[in-house]
Amino acid sequence: MLMENERTTRAAVDADTLSRDYDRIARAIGYLRHHATAQPDLAAVARHAHLSEHHFQRLFTRWAGVSPKRFLQYLTVEHAKSRLAQTENMLALTADVGLSGPGRLHDLFVTLEAMSPGEMRAGGAGLDIRFGIHPSPFGPCLIAASPRGICALHFVENEAQALALLQRDWPHAALVPDAAGTARLAQRIFDPLAARHTQPLALLVRGTNFQIQVWRALLRLPFGSVASYRTIAAQVGHPAAARAVGNAVGANPIAWLIPCHRVIRGSGTFGPYRWGENRKAAILGWEAALGDG
């Protein structure tokens, strides 16, 4: 694992700095993914990011905690397959000995409440939802919260897109801009040392029974792990429903906290992501680097 002082340094980096870095990092990751067979060197990737080699190396290491070369290793199919096998073994072990699951620590800091069918039909009527847009290590994100918990987390390009998403999902709720209030949530959500908090983050979601089952299964995936759609299907008791699991994963309304980015194809390729495939690769690599040991 990274030494504790390295974790603290990563946590202390200004969130806005990480968010600004991410724009260039995402372009570089996209370039690396599309030219992987050519094995581009640092100079080629730096040129694509419109930076000198020295500046790019420094920026990338500040964002990821590791060098670009090391980070690229986390994005290979071989590495992904190894992590898939580790997760399957972990899930099988905890099932055999009757434990609650390897994600139990995460369960202690995130609780999930599902809306009733009547509340879903009401479209948020009578609900006050506060929202704001904040920097994150993976670009600007919309965070929305009701008195019952966080109800949306989307990576967005601008405020108009954010508002459209909220109005679509919560058409009858009172939407209240409150960037100051949601900033406190943003700071905690993307804190690598979030486990030090004693009060859990409450999530409020609207979805079908099957979607809720899938999202709860995702919460049991440990930080830095990955699982296949087939594995999640088995976890929710529907082993032949991998395609339906994919649909539920794609409908996840709360990025990062409900870690749908950790579900990849059994082949080791990362597959689609609601908020962009390059962002998914960035998140998976970032998690792997933080938990590397």
N, C-alpha and C positions, 0 to 999 in steps of 0.2 A: 504494500500500500504506500501511497505518497506519505512522506513524513508530515506530522501534524502542523509544523510551521509552514510547510508548503501549502497545505489545505487552507490555513488561516490567511496566507498571502493571497491565494486565489479568491477567497471569500471577501477580502478587503478591497479588491480592485473595484474601482467605481463602476457601477452598473451601466452608466451612460457610455463609459469608455469601452466596455465589452460590447455594447450594442453597436457602437460606431465601428469597432473592429470587425464585427460580424459581417457587415456588407462586403468587405474585401475578402474575408475568410470564405464566405459562401461562394463567391466567384472562383476562388482558388480551388475549393473542394469540387465544384462543378467541373472545372478544367481537369483536375486529377482523375475524376470518375470517368470522364469521356475520353481520356487519353491514357488510361491505365496500362494498356498493352504496350504503349510506346515508352513507358517508364520515364516520364519527363523529369529532368533534374530541377534543382532549386532555382536556377537562373531562369528557366523557361516559365515556371509557375510564377515567379516574382514579376517577370515581364507582363504576364497576363493580368496580374493584380496592379500593374502600373507602379511598381515599387522597386527600389534597389534590393539586391539580395539581402544585405544587412538589415534594412528596415523591415522587409517581409519576414525574415527569420525572427526578428525581435517581436513584431506584432503578433505573429502566429503563436509563438511560445507564450506570450502574455495571455492570449485568449485560451489556448488549449492546455497550457501547462507542460507540453512536450513539443519536440521539434516537428516540423512538417513531415520529415521522413518517418519518424516514429508514429505519428498520427495516421499516415497512409496505411501502415501495417494493420491498424484497427479496422480499416475499411475493406480488407480483402475477403473474398469468399471463404478462404481457408480459415481465417480467424473467426468469421461469423459461424461457420459450421462447428468449430470447437466450442464456441460459447453456447450454441444451441444444445450440444451434447451435455455440457455442464449443467445447463438449466434443467433439462429433462431428468438427469440423474438426481439433481437436488429435489425436484418436485416428487419424483418417485420415492426417494428416501423419506421425505417428510410424510408422505401418504402411508408408507409401510409402518412407520413408528407412531402414527397417530398424532403428529404435531399439527399445529394450525397452518403451517406453511412458512417458507423462507422469507416471505414478505411481511411477517408478523410485525417487525419493527416499524415498517411503513404504515401498517394498520393503526399503530398507536398514535400516529401524527396526522392521519387523514381519515376522516369518517365520511361515509357516503349515505345520503338520504334520497330516496326516490319519491317523486311526486305521485300522488294518487291519480287514477284515471280521470276523476272529476276535475282535479286541479289542472291536469294536462289540457283537458277540453276548454278550461277557462282561459288558457293562454296567458296566465300571469295576472289576471284581473285581481286587484286588491294588493298586489305585491309591489313594493318599492325596490327598485334595482339601482344601486349606485355603480358607476363605472368610470374608468379612466384608462388612458393609454400610457404605457411605461416601457422604458428600455429593459432589455433582457439579454443574456448571452447569445440569444438566437434571433435578435432583432426586436422591433417594437411589438408589444403585445397588448391586447385588450383584456382587462380584468374586470369582471362584473360580479357584484355580490349582493345578495338579498339578506334580510335579517336571519335567514335560516342557513346561509352558507354561500360559498362561491358557486355561481351558476354558469359562468362562461370564462374561458381563457382561450383566446384565439391570437395567433400571430397575424398581424395586419399591416397594411401599407399606409393607411391614413385614417383619420377620424370618420370620414364619410363611410368607408367600408365597415368600420367598427359599429357605427350606429345602425347600418343596414342589417348587419348580422343580428344585433339585439332585437331590432323591430321585427325581423322575420321569426325569431324563436320565441319572443315574448311580446306578442302584438298588443296585449291589453295591459301590460305592466306599466307602471310609472317609471320612466328612465331618467335618472338623476345624475348629471355629471358631478363627479366627486373624486378628482384626481388625487387630492391630498389624502383622502381616506383610503383609497385603494393602493396608494403608494406603499403603505405599511405592509399590505398583503404581498405586493410585488417583491419587496425587500426580503421577506421571509420565504416566499415560494422558491426563489432562485438562489437561496443561501445553501451552499454545500454542507454547512454545519447545522442544517435545520433540525436535526435530531435533538439538539440541545433544548429545544422549546418543549414546554410541558403541556401546553394546551393544544389539542389537535385542531387541524384545519378542517372545517366542515364543508362538504360539497353537497349541493342540491342539484339533482339532475332530473330530466324528464326523458323517458324512453320506454320501450316495450320491456316486458319481463325478460326476454332473451337478451336484449341489449344490456340491461342492468346486470344480468348474470355475467356477461362477458366483461363489462367494466369492472365488476368486483374481482374477477379473475386477474385482470391486468394489475390491480392494486397489490396482488400477491407476488408479482414479479420483482425480485430484488433489484436494487440499483445496479446498473452496469450489465445486467443479464439480457438475454434475448430469448424469445420462444417462437415456435412456428404456429401458424394458424391451426394446424392439426392438433398441436399440444393444447392450445387454449380450448379447442372444441372438446377434447377429451376431459379437460378440467371442469367444463360446465355440464358434462354428462351427455353430450351429443357428438360422439366421435366422428360421425359422418357429415357434420355441419360446418366444415372448414370454410366454405364459401359464405355461409350466413355469418360466421364469425368475422370474416373480412368486411362484410357490410356493416356490422356493429362497430368494428374498429374504426371504419371510415366515418361513422356518425358520432364519434366521441366529441362532446361539446367542451371538454376541459383538457386542453393540451397539457403535456408535461406531468401534471399531478395525477391524471389517469393516463398511465404511460403507454399509449397505443404505439408510440415510436419503437417500443421494444418487441413488437410482433413483426417477424420477417418471414420470408419464404423458406421452406425446408431445404431448398437448394443452396441457401446461404446468401442469396441476393436480397437486398433490403426491401424491394417492392415499393408500392405507392405510399403516399402519406398526404393526409388532408392539407397540410400546410407546406407541401413541396418536398420532393425527393432529396434535393441538396440539403435542406434543413434537417431532414431525418438523418442523413449521413453525418451531418455536423453534430447533432445531439448524441447519436450513438458513439461517435468517436470521442466526444467530450466526456461522456460518462465513463467510457472505457479508460481514458487517460486519467481521470480523477480516481478511479478505483484500481489502477494498475499496481501490481505488486509482484 
